[in-house]
Amino acid sequence: MGVELKTNTPLGGDLTVDSLLDQGFKAVYLALGAHKGITLGVPGEKGRGRAPGRGLSA
């Protein structure tokens, strides 16, 4: 039993969670990053007292 890490590997095309399970992996852990907040362009989003959601979840 061991652990195999795959970093900087996008999902899609031939690489899917199902394809990993089909290859015999017993579990798949996805660590999807949201390292930078984005603006949505909605009224008031840059108002006083507002903060990006990313900063609140760290």
C-alpha positions as CSV (number, residue, x, y, z in Angstrom):
1,M,0.0,0.0,0.0
2,G,1.3,3.5,-0.9
3,V,0.4,7.0,-1.9
4,E,0.9,8.5,-5.3
5,L,0.8,12.2,-5.7
6,K,0.1,14.0,-9.0
7,T,0.7,17.7,-8.8
8,N,-0.1,20.4,-11.4
9,T,-2.2,17.9,-13.3
10,P,-5.5,19.2,-14.8
11,L,-8.5,17.0,-14.9
12,G,-10.3,16.4,-18.2
13,G,-9.8,14.6,-21.4
14,D,-8.4,11.1,-20.6
15,L,-7.8,12.0,-16.9
16,T,-11.0,11.8,-14.9
17,V,-11.8,10.6,-11.4
18,D,-13.5,7.6,-13.0
19,S,-10.5,6.8,-15.1
20,L,-8.3,6.8,-11.9
21,L,-10.7,4.5,-10.1
22,D,-10.7,2.2,-13.2
23,Q,-6.9,2.1,-13.0
24,G,-7.2,0.6,-9.5
25,F,-6.8,3.6,-7.3
26,K,-8.9,3.0,-4.1
27,A,-9.4,6.7,-3.4
28,V,-8.9,10.1,-5.2
29,Y,-8.3,13.3,-3.3
30,L,-8.8,16.5,-5.3
31,A,-7.1,19.6,-3.9
32,L,-8.4,22.4,-6.1
33,G,-6.9,25.7,-5.4
34,A,-8.4,29.1,-5.3
35,H,-5.3,31.1,-4.4
36,K,-6.4,34.4,-5.8
37,G,-9.7,36.2,-5.3
38,I,-11.5,37.6,-8.4
39,T,-13.8,40.5,-8.8
40,L,-17.3,39.9,-10.2
41,G,-18.0,43.4,-11.4
42,V,-21.2,43.8,-9.3
43,P,-22.3,47.1,-7.8
44,G,-20.8,47.7,-4.3
45,E,-18.2,45.0,-4.4
46,K,-15.4,47.4,-3.7
47,G,-17.3,49.3,-1.0
48,R,-16.1,50.0,2.5
49,G,-16.1,46.9,4.7
50,R,-16.1,44.4,1.8
51,A,-13.5,41.7,1.5
52,P,-12.8,38.9,-1.0
53,G,-14.2,35.6,0.1
54,R,-10.9,33.9,-0.4
55,G,-9.4,35.8,2.5
56,L,-12.2,34.6,4.8
57,S,-11.7,30.9,4.1
58,A,-7.9,30.8,4.7
